[in-house]
Amino acid sequence: IDNVSKLLRGVIAILWGRCEEHDASKLLSPEKETFDKYTPLLHNLTYGSDEYKECLTGMKPALDHHYSVNNHHPEHYKEGVSGMNLIDVIEMLADWKAASMRHADGNILKSLEINRKRFKISDQFHYILFNTIERLGWAS
């Protein structure tokens, strides 16, 4: 019991660090100017829509940098989600939920379906993500 507790505290410490550092690169160049411009525009767009994708095209240089320095994004890894570890995945899922809250018509379950195709997520991994969303009460 004590060993498991110690190991879990180590995981919690890593997650706490992720909380403190999450997306800090957005606050500096070359990302800040782009995110300041596009974030308000994205609010009124539907995730995955053609208009949303057009905004992403305009954000490409900043997004490329963002993905290169933030390993909670599948784009960080040449293998996509297969290159991630569970800590990355937990932060990714929280990021997806937060992004769904930013959009006027956001919905984490719809985002999961879009990202399932976008990142070629297997059925098994999809169910793990879905079950986690449900268990955390993030589906509503």
Secondary structure, DSSP 8 states (H G I E B T S, - for coil): -HHHHHHHHHHHHHHHHHHHHTTGGGGSTTTHHHHHHHHHHHHTS-TTSHHHHHHHHHTHHHHHHHHHH-TTSGGGSTTGGGG--HHHHHHHHHHHHHHHHHSTT--HHHHHHHHHHHTT--HHHHHHHHHHHHHTT---
